[in-house]
Amino acid sequence: MSFVDPATIARLESLPVKARVIVEGALTGLHRSRHHGSSVEFAEHKEYSPGDEIRHIDWKAYGKLDRYYVKQFEQESQLTAYLVLDASGSMAYRGDGLSKLEYASYVIASLAYLLIKQRDRVGLSIYGDRTFEGFVPPRARPRHLHDLLAVIDDVAGRGAGGDEPASVALERVAELARRRRSLIVLASDLLEPEDGALVTLRRLRAQGHDVAAFHTLDPHELDFPFEGMTVFEALEDERKMLVNPSSVRRQYKKRMSAFLERARGGCMGAGVEYHLVRTDQPLEQTLLQFLISRAAGAAGPRTWTS
């Protein structure tokens, strides 16, 4: 199977095109909303889209608003998804290809494209820079996709920065989703003091939400390929360190391995779907793995690594 690699995606002109290319290459039909069906209990309205049941058109609403709206019932209401994107300073790191923020942005944009096309309700939360308001409430109308992608594109263009932790953003999502179980997807490097993001992800799962994490890391962070005296600079403060990589490589890899095991084991043990993705991994492959896990249904905790 041929996958669209990150370098190819980077050459495409616009974020909507990138999202469409990734989705179309990754078997869009695998995901199905689990809330289809019929019920006598009315839940909400949605704007009519081609393919909706004509018998559910609310003619009173049409008479008042001169637009078609469809009645939805409790079991027919869409999946509500919250997509959470890490734009903190550490996500600015790039080795030989895309930065972690760029890669994670394409993954989140692709999921937004897919979910909106399936008429699911999608919200977006972007955190990192505390001065930037990166929240878009969940909606399902087609033009909502433009709003979501515009915000993601803006953040990717601004670049990563700031030190707001994932746990803060996830707690906001938890408050918003307290009345309806939702799909919550986080794309982050999970580099947070005391593993705060993992703790919050597990809490969300315990509250009944369907939770998934794209653990996004650069190959250099995983493989530590540096040679010769190297200056390492912190991305969320002013610290710098001159290091001989060969003198710290063994200890670094030991700590990285322990970190990855905490992330994977902590997620799997709590029923949080876990994907370790490298920024040199073809984007279609990353999305395809997610779609396959969705198609597998409630088979228990799932994990993908590459």
C-alpha positions in Angstrom: 0.0 0.0 0.0 1.3 3.4 -0.9 1.2 6.0 1.9 1.5 9.8 1.6 4.8 10.7 3.4 5.3 13.8 5.5 7.5 15.5 2.9 4.8 15.1 0.2 2.1 16.5 2.5 4.4 19.5 3.3 4.5 20.4 -0.4 0.7 20.6 -0.8 -0.7 24.1 -0.9 -3.4 24.2 1.8 -4.5 22.5 4.9 -7.9 21.5 3.6 -6.2 19.8 0.6 -3.7 18.0 2.9 -6.5 16.8 5.2 -8.5 15.5 2.2 -5.4 13.7 0.7 -4.6 12.0 4.0 -8.2 10.9 4.6 -8.9 9.7 1.1 -5.8 7.6 1.2 -6.7 5.9 4.5 -9.9 4.1 3.8 -12.5 6.6 4.9 -15.3 4.0 5.1 -13.8 2.2 8.1 -15.2 4.6 10.8 -18.8 4.4 11.7 -20.6 6.5 14.2 -22.1 4.3 17.0 -25.1 6.5 17.6 -27.2 5.6 14.5 -30.8 4.3 15.0 -34.2 5.6 15.7 -36.0 6.7 18.9 -39.1 8.5 19.8 -37.2 10.9 22.0 -36.4 14.1 20.2 -32.9 15.4 20.8 -32.0 18.4 18.6 -32.1 19.9 15.1 -29.4 19.9 12.4 -29.3 21.7 9.1 -30.5 19.5 6.2 -27.8 17.8 4.2 -28.2 15.6 1.0 -28.9 12.1 2.2 -30.8 13.0 5.3 -34.3 11.5 5.8 -36.8 13.8 4.2 -39.5 12.5 6.6 -37.6 14.1 9.5 -37.6 17.7 8.0 -39.2 20.1 10.5 -41.6 22.0 8.3 -42.5 24.4 11.1 -38.9 25.5 11.3 -38.8 25.8 7.5 -41.9 28.1 7.7 -40.2 30.4 10.2 -36.6 30.3 8.9 -37.0 29.5 5.2 -34.3 26.8 5.7 -34.5 23.1 6.0 -33.7 21.5 9.3 -33.9 17.9 10.3 -35.2 16.6 13.6 -32.7 14.2 15.2 -33.6 11.7 17.9 -31.7 10.5 20.9 -30.1 7.5 19.2 -29.6 9.3 15.9 -27.6 12.2 17.4 -24.1 12.4 16.2 -21.0 11.4 17.9 -19.5 14.4 19.7 -15.7 14.5 19.3 -13.2 16.9 21.0 -9.8 17.1 19.2 -7.1 18.4 21.4 -3.8 19.7 19.9 -0.6 20.4 21.8 1.0 23.6 20.5 3.3 24.1 23.5 7.0 25.0 23.0 8.3 21.4 23.0 6.2 20.7 19.9 8.3 23.1 17.9 11.1 20.5 17.7 12.0 19.2 14.2 14.7 16.9 13.2 15.1 16.3 9.5 11.4 16.7 8.5 8.2 18.1 9.9 8.0 19.6 13.3 6.0 17.7 15.9 3.4 20.5 15.8 3.1 20.3 12.0 2.7 16.6 12.0 0.1 16.6 14.9 -1.7 19.4 13.1 -2.1 17.3 10.0 -3.4 14.4 12.0 -6.0 16.5 13.9 -7.0 18.3 10.6 -7.5 14.9 8.9 -9.7 13.7 11.8 -11.7 16.9 11.7 -12.2 16.4 8.0 -13.3 12.8 8.4 -15.6 13.4 11.3 -17.4 16.4 9.8 -17.9 14.5 6.5 -19.6 11.8 8.6 -21.8 14.5 10.2 -20.4 14.1 13.6 -20.1 17.0 16.0 -16.5 18.1 16.3 -14.9 20.6 18.7 -11.3 21.7 18.9 -9.0 22.7 21.7 -5.5 24.0 21.1 -3.3 24.7 24.1 0.3 25.8 24.8 0.2 29.6 24.4 -1.9 30.9 27.3 -2.5 34.2 25.4 -4.1 32.3 22.4 -7.8 31.4 22.5 -7.7 28.1 20.6 -11.1 26.6 21.3 -13.9 25.9 18.8 -17.2 24.6 20.1 -18.4 21.2 18.7 -20.7 21.5 15.7 -21.6 19.3 12.7 -22.6 21.6 9.8 -20.3 21.4 6.7 -19.1 24.9 6.9 -17.8 24.2 10.5 -15.0 22.3 8.9 -13.7 25.6 7.4 -13.7 27.1 10.9 -11.8 24.2 12.4 -9.2 24.1 9.7 -8.7 27.8 9.7 -7.8 27.7 13.4 -5.4 24.7 13.0 -3.8 26.4 10.0 -3.3 29.6 12.0 -1.7 27.8 14.9 0.6 25.8 12.6 1.6 29.0 10.9 2.3 30.8 14.2 4.4 27.8 15.5 4.6 26.2 18.9 5.2 28.2 22.0 4.3 28.5 25.6 4.1 26.1 28.5 0.4 25.5 29.2 0.1 21.8 30.1 -2.2 19.3 28.4 -3.9 18.6 31.7 -5.4 22.1 31.8 -6.9 21.8 28.3 -8.2 18.3 29.0 -9.9 19.4 32.2 -11.7 22.1 30.2 -12.9 19.5 27.7 -14.0 17.3 30.6 -16.1 20.1 32.0 -17.7 20.7 28.5 -18.3 17.0 27.9 -19.7 16.3 31.4 -23.3 15.7 30.2 -22.5 13.6 27.1 -20.0 10.9 26.6 -17.6 11.9 23.8 -14.7 10.9 21.8 -11.6 12.8 23.0 -8.5 12.7 20.9 -5.2 14.2 22.0 -2.2 14.8 19.8 0.8 15.6 22.0 4.4 14.7 22.9 3.1 14.1 26.4 6.2 15.9 27.8 4.7 17.3 31.0 5.8 17.3 34.6 4.6 14.4 36.7 2.9 12.9 33.6 0.0 15.2 34.1 -1.5 14.5 30.7 -1.6 10.8 31.3 -3.3 11.2 34.6 -6.0 13.4 33.0 -6.5 11.0 30.1 -7.1 8.1 32.5 -9.6 10.2 34.4 -11.5 11.0 31.3 -11.7 7.3 30.4 -12.9 6.5 33.9 -15.7 9.0 33.3 -16.9 7.0 30.4 -15.4 8.9 27.5 -13.8 7.2 24.5 -10.2 8.5 24.7 -7.3 8.2 22.3 -3.8 9.6 22.3 -1.4 10.2 19.4 2.0 10.3 21.2 3.9 12.4 18.7 7.7 12.3 18.8 10.5 13.2 16.5 12.9 10.3 15.4 15.8 12.3 16.9 14.1 12.2 20.3 13.6 8.5 20.1 17.0 7.5 18.5 19.3 10.2 19.8 21.6 10.2 16.7 23.7 13.2 17.7 27.5 13.1 17.4 30.2 15.5 18.6 29.8 18.3 21.1 26.3 19.6 20.8 24.4 22.5 22.4 20.9 21.4 23.5 18.4 24.2 24.0 15.2 24.0 26.0 12.1 25.0 24.0 9.9 26.2 26.9 12.5 28.2 28.8 16.0 29.7 28.4 18.2 26.8 29.4 21.0 25.6 27.3 23.5 22.7 27.8 26.7 21.8 26.0 26.9 18.0 26.0 29.0 15.2 24.4 26.1 12.9 23.2 28.1 9.8 23.5 28.5 10.4 27.2 24.8 10.6 27.9 23.3 8.4 25.1 22.9 5.3 27.2 21.2 7.1 30.1 19.0 9.2 27.7 17.7 6.1 26.0 17.1 4.4 29.3 15.0 7.3 30.5 13.2 7.6 27.1 12.3 3.9 27.2 10.9 4.3 30.7 8.9 7.3 29.6 7.4 5.4 26.6 6.5 2.5 28.8 4.8 4.7 31.3 2.8 6.3 28.5 1.9 3.1 26.8 1.2 1.1 30.0 -0.7 3.9 31.7 -3.0 4.3 28.7 -3.6 0.7 28.0 -4.2 -0.1 31.7 -6.9 2.5 31.8 -8.5 1.7 28.4 -7.1 4.7 26.6 -6.2 4.0 23.0 -2.5 4.7 22.5 -0.7 5.4 19.2 3.1 6.1 19.3 3.8 8.0 16.1 7.1 9.3 14.7 7.1 12.4 12.6 8.7 10.5 9.8 5.9 8.0 9.7 3.6 8.3 6.6 0.5 10.3 7.6 -1.9 8.0 5.9 -0.5 5.1 7.9 -1.1 6.9 11.2 -4.7 7.7 10.3 -5.3 4.2 8.9 -4.2 2.7 12.2 -6.7 4.9 14.0 -9.5 3.9 11.6 -8.7 0.2 12.0 -8.9 0.5 15.8 -12.2 2.4 15.4 -13.6 -0.4 13.2 -12.4 -3.0 15.7 -15.0 -1.7 18.1 -15.0 -2.2 21.8 -12.3 -4.9 21.9 -10.7 -3.4 25.0 -7.6 -1.3 25.3 -5.7 -0.8 22.0 -2.1 0.2 21.3 -0.2 1.0 18.1 3.5 1.6 17.9 5.8 2.1 14.9 
